[in-house]
């Protein structure tokens, strides 16, 4: 399947699975809007995709634990396109360490916020630019 003329948003595309998704979807013809916690990480992947010959790729910073950052990401995307066809919520912080007891309370809160709250707020902020009517999205 080709993704020509699709506009795809991918959170946490700065490394690992998100990076792989961004590269593969660009290779299949999609215009890719990728985010990472830092702009530098997103730009590295954008530049890697451009080096493969794809020009329709855009990089943004987005911290999924920060509602203002999510709003800024969505707003930045809408400055480049009038619609989003696919939203891939790939981002979620993970806890490092040997066990749960080694994680701080703040780390636990950030992890849950990035996965749950971050995902819901990302969907909320991208719904207005969705190519699917809102009544069918939920």
N, C-alpha and C positions, 0 to 999 in steps of 0.2 A: 504494500500500500504506500502511496505517495502522500505527502502532506503539503503539496504546493498550494499556496494561497491560504494556508492555515496560519493563524497567529497563536503561538503557544507561550504561556507564562509558566516558568518553573522556579519555585523557591528552593533555596539551598543548592544552587547549581555550581557552587564554587569548588566542589570536589566530589569524589566518590560517585555514587549513583546519580546524583543530580547533574554532575558534569557529563557523565556518560549519556544521560537522557538528552541533554542539550546538544551534544555533538551529533548523536544519532538522528534526532529530529531535524536538525539543520541539514544533515546529509540527505534526508528524505524530502527536503524542500520547504520546511516550515520557516517562517519568520519567528525567531526565538527572542523572548524577553526573559533574561535570567537575572536572578538575584543571589546574593550571598551576604553574609553578615557584614563583610567589609566590601567596599567598592573595589579595592585592589584585587580581591579574590575573584569577583565577578568579571573584572576587566581581563584577568589572566585567561579565563575560559573564553570570553568573547574574542580575545586576540588569537587564541588557539583555533577557534572556529573560523575566524576570518582567514587565517593562514591556510585553511583547507579550501578556500575559494568562496566562502559564503559571506555576503555583505549584509544580509538582513538579520543581524544579531545585535542586541542591545544589553548593556550591563547596568545594574542598579544595586545599591546597598539596601538591605532590608533586614532589620533585627526583628524576628518574629515575636519577641517578648515586649516590643515597644509599639503600641497602637499608632503613634505618630509616624513611626518609620514605615509601617505597613501602608498608611494613608499616602505618604509621600511616594512610595513605590508604585501604588496604583495610579496616582496622579501622574507620575512620570511616564508610565506606560501609555496612558491616554493622550499624552502629548505626541506620541508617535503613531498611534493607530486609533481607529474608531470602533474596534471590536476586539474581543478575545474569544477564540474558538475553543481553546483547551487551557484549563488551569490545573497544573500539577503541583499539589501541596506536598513537596518532598521534604520540607524542612522540619526538623525537630532536634532540639538539643539532646544530647545523651549524657548520662552520668558516668564519669570516669571513676575508677577506684575499685578496690577489691570487693566491696559490698556496700549496701545501703547505709550502714552506720558511718561509713567514712565520708559520706556526702553531707555538705552543710545544708541547713534549712533553706538558705537562699538558692543553692544549686537545685534543690528539689522543686522549689517554686518556679524558677526559671525554666526548668525542663518541662514541667507540666504546662506552663504558660505558652511555651513555644509550640508544643504539639497540639494542645487543645485550643486555647484562646487564640493563638497565632493562626491556626487553620481557619477557625470560624471568622475571625476578623479579615483574613485575606479573602475568603469567599465573599463576605459582606461588601468589601471595598471593590471587588471586581465584578460583582453582579450587574451594576449599571452598564458595563461595557461588554457584557456577555452577549454572544450571538444567539443564545438560546433564551426564549422568553422566561422571565423569572418564575412564572407559574409552573413551568416544566422543570426548572432546575432543582427544586426541592422535591 
